[in-house]
Amino acid sequence: MGFSNYEKRAIFVLIAFLLIGSGVRIYKHKVLSTKIEIWVEDDSKEEGVNLEDSVQTENSENYSRLQIDLNKAELEDLCTLPGIGTVKARAIINFRNKNGNFGNIDELAEVYGIGSSMVDNFRDFVLIDSVCDTFSGRKK
């Protein structure tokens, strides 16, 4: 009692879908969940950027990690954070516009759709520029 050609093709297609689905899941887990670090040259003077932690690279150029200032970041900047898309980026901007500047990074957890675990995921990529913003401007 063997399988017909139709049954063999059906089994082959099911196995192929299983392997492809497993590959996609592994790809998403390993590649897409990896934190992305951006490095720029030290002489960059962009607004809303804090350059710190200079390191020496193999070719002796100084580079630093780029961080986004939550009180100055625009939609495109916020979308570069892990787990933040356009909807959550708009929610952050709307919250900031309604309540004033953020006083600390943990206040992001007050934004609808962003919890403390998500804040922990991108804590290294954001900052609050306390030099320029002496008062948070938060409305209570």
N, C-alpha and C positions, 0 to 999 in steps of 0.2 A: 504494500500500500504506500505508494510514493505521492509526491506532490505534483500537481499539474503545472504546466508552464505559467498559467495565470497566478496560481498560488505562490510559486517561486518568485515571480516578479513583485507580488504584493509584499512578501516577506522581505525581499531585498529593499524595497522602497521604505518600509517601516524601519529597518535597520539603518538605512542611510539617514533618515530623518532623526533617529535617535543619536547617531554619531554627530551629525551637524548641530543639533540642539546642544549636545554636551560641549562641543567645541565653542559654540557661541557663549555659553554660560561661563566656561573657563576663561575665555577672552575678556568678557565683561568683568569678571571677578579680578583677574590678574592685571589686565592692562588699564581698564577704565577706572578702577578704584585707586590707582596709584596717584599719590599726591604729586602735583606738578610744581616744580620750583622754577622761577624765572630769574635769570641773572642778567644784570646790566652793568655797564662800565661805571666806575665811581664818579666820573665827572658829570653824570646826569643830574640835572637840577629840576626835574619835573615836579609840579605841584601835586601834593597828595601822596608823595612817595617818600618812604623812609629808607635810606640806604645804610645798611649796617652789616656787621659780621664780614668784613673784608677777608678774602682768602687769596692765597697765591695759587695761580694755575700753572700748568706745565710751561706755558710760554711767558711766564712772569707778568701777566696782566692782572690787575686787581679787579675783582668783580664782587658785587654784593647782592644779597637777596632783595627782591622787590616786594614791598608790602603796600597794601591799599589802605588809605585813610578813610575810615567809615564815614566821616563827616564831610568829605569832599568827593567821594567816589560817585561816578555816574553809572548808568545801567550797564554799559559794556564792561566796566571795571568789575562790578559786582558779579557779573556772569562768569568771570574767570575763576571764582572761588569754587572749591569742591562742593558739589551738591546744590549749587545755586544756579537756577535758570532764570529766564526773564520774569516769570511770575513772582518768584521769591525776591528777586532783585527789585522789582517794582514795589513789593510790599515793604522792603527795607527803606526805600526812598520815600514812600508815602508815610511811613511811620516817622522817619526823620523830619519830614516837612511838617507833620502834624504836631509832634512832640518836642521838636528842637534837636540839637546835636546830641550824639551819644556821649555820655560821661565816661563809660568804660565798655569794654568789649562784651561783658556778660549781659548788658542791657539788650543785646541782639536777641536773646531768648524770649524777650517780651513781644517780638514781632510774630504775627500769626503765621504758623507754618514752619517756624524755626525753633527748635528745642535746644536745650543745653548741650546735648550730645553732638548736634550739628555744629554748634558754636565751637566746641572742642576740636572738631575736624579741621576747621580753617583758622583757628586761633593764631597760628604762626604766620598767616598770610595777611592779617589785618592789624591796624593800629588806630589809636586815637591820637591825633597830633595835639598834644597839650601845650606846645610852645605857641602855636597860632591861636588856639581856642582856650583861653583862660577860664571861660565860663561855659558850661555845657549847654546853656540855653534851654534846658529841659523844663517844660511846663508841668507843674504838678497840680 
